[in-house]
Amino acid sequence: MLRAAVDAGADAVYCGFQNATNARNFTGLNFTSEELHSSVAYAHAHGAKVLLALNSFASAGRFPLWKEAADCGARIGVDAFIVADIGVAAYIAHHHPHCRLHLSVQAGASSPEAINFYCREFGIRRAVLPRILTIPEIRQLKAEIPCEIETFVFGNHGLMVEGRCSLTNYAVGISTNMDGACSPPSKVRYDRDSAGAVIASLGSHVIDRFAPDEQAGYPTICKGRYCTAARPEPFYAFEEPISLNLMEMLPALAAVGVDALKIEGRQRSRAYVGNVVGGFRKAIDAVAAGRAPDLIDLLALTEGQKQTQGAFMTKKWR
């Protein structure tokens, strides 16, 4: 997937180690130190950078894991660390001052005061913004901070308070923020009822029920459908399965000073990565050249085959 992103024209690729130091800690995903070393070499040989995500929160007694990951990344020569935990940020800033630090969306920093704090205390060079800000808010924010800003443009339409999600921890005892696993596969179960419907569960909790003619989705609590006594028909209590797609808004994002555009590519196929990155590469190059971007159809690669511009256009995303 990293090579697919580089070959499709990505300027940088973000990734993580095979442990709890990153927020996509799933079996079969992520890098060993040897794999990261060869991947950094591949990316650099093709003019791309590698950003190492150490964006989960270290808990008591486990901090050495994050220190070892930071030391390893520095030895390998990654181009930046993406951090959320202030202890991890402080360790890298002190022990590896030559390394560039990016503030993860997991830090939930959406105000000039918050971002300026991280810049002042840890030398943060770029902040990844939560997906809850409108274009005018991003413009105002950019004018009040000294670092680069990065926004999501395609992928998960995450509207939970970044870095504060306790739902999976409540349901199965595994933390999204500290263990890096939202809805771990070992806790996921699919069953069919007598009518042929698929019931998707996370631990002992039923998250959704899909009719025989519906495509069953992966059970995450924030995108499940629920019933209550007052509302017996199933409804999305938090957010519905839908993908963010801001290709139409690239000129506006460039105009307000966004420095980097983030595509979600982890837990995805090489075909997904190649098609989405390639499409956005062409669109971004067109905007940079003063042309209207060619809006390719990426609907088939979205979650639930639905897409939105989310809060970037208006707070009324539903």
Helices and strands as residue ranges (DSSP letters): H 2-7, E 12-15, H 33-45, E 49-54, H 63-76, E 80-83, H 86-95, E 101-103, G 105-107, H 112-122, E 126-128, H 135-142, E 148-156, H 167-172, G 185-187, E 188-192, E 198-202, E 205-210, G 221-223, E 225-226, E 235-236, E 243-245, G 247-249, H 250-255, E 260-263, H 270-288, G 299-301, G 303-305, E 307-308, H 310-313
